[in-house]
Amino acid sequence: MKIVFLGGGNMANALIGGMVKQGFSAADIHVIDPGAEALAKLASAYGVNCHASADAAPASPDVLILAVKPQQMKDAVAPLVGKLGKALIISIAAGLDMTALSRWLGGHRQIVRCMPNTPALIGAGITGLCALPEVSTDQRAVADRVLRAVGTTVWIDDEAKIDGVTAISGSGPAYVFLFIEALQQAAADLGFTPEQGRQLAIETVQGAAALAAQSTEPASILRERVTSKGGTTAAALNVMAERGVKEGIVAGCMAAAARGQELGKILGAD
């Protein structure tokens, strides 16, 4: 299987590393990127084939993974138009819908759009994917295998919901980092050292997430079990409720989804 990456940045690096670990042949992977340093790192780390321009990359690949910034996508894919054959296109560019991508690719319709998140950099990501109707069952399986190299996957039938995926899991790590930041600040205010605060905050979040993942019960039930009436947890949650913490998180996710829709219209306008 001949696989070409357009772009050799952090997410491409994560995907390539995960794919090689999962049994993809490095000899079958090609990377197009104008940055000599990025290409040198990829070649040294994984032994993949590197090209400074699309002209030197193989035509009619089985898979083309679009891993450049959305603002650069139109110009970046232009040299590839007419050279794609029946390639499966996998786009990891945030905000760009498949209608715009198809238009820029000369009407090509075998496209999967996906939204990975940054924990993919350590193989712990989750990716939402959707596909145009022209994508075959076998091609969907290939896309799933590629993205599973860096975590788990969720298939979405309606592309409009990808903005929701972006709001929940794409931007979600930032919300979690903010929570960790707040716990560390509270730890500092209570007199703990930065090292102690970091350990207490991060391991609490890791442990709670692992417990939630292993449980079949809703998070609300798990929360209630930790909350004794009149106890310390209840005191904290009461203040958070007064400050609108939960409502603020939900509203923030809605704002992220709305911004995603707005950016999609802007990025794909021409």
Secondary structure, 3 states (H helix, E strand, C coil): CCEEEECCCHHHHHHHHHHHHCCCCHHHEEEECCCHHHHHHHHHHHCCEEECCHHHCCCCCCEEEECCCHHHHHHHHHHHCCCCCCCEEEECCCCCCHHHHHHHCCCCCCEEEEECCHHHHHCCEEEEEEECCCCCHHHHHHHHHHHHCCEEEEECCCHHHHHHHHHHHHCHHHHHHHHHHHHHHHHHHCCCCHHHHHHHHHHHHHHHHHHHHHCCCCHHHHHHHHCCCCCHHHHHHHHHHHCCHHHHHHHHHHHHHHHHHHHHHHHCCC
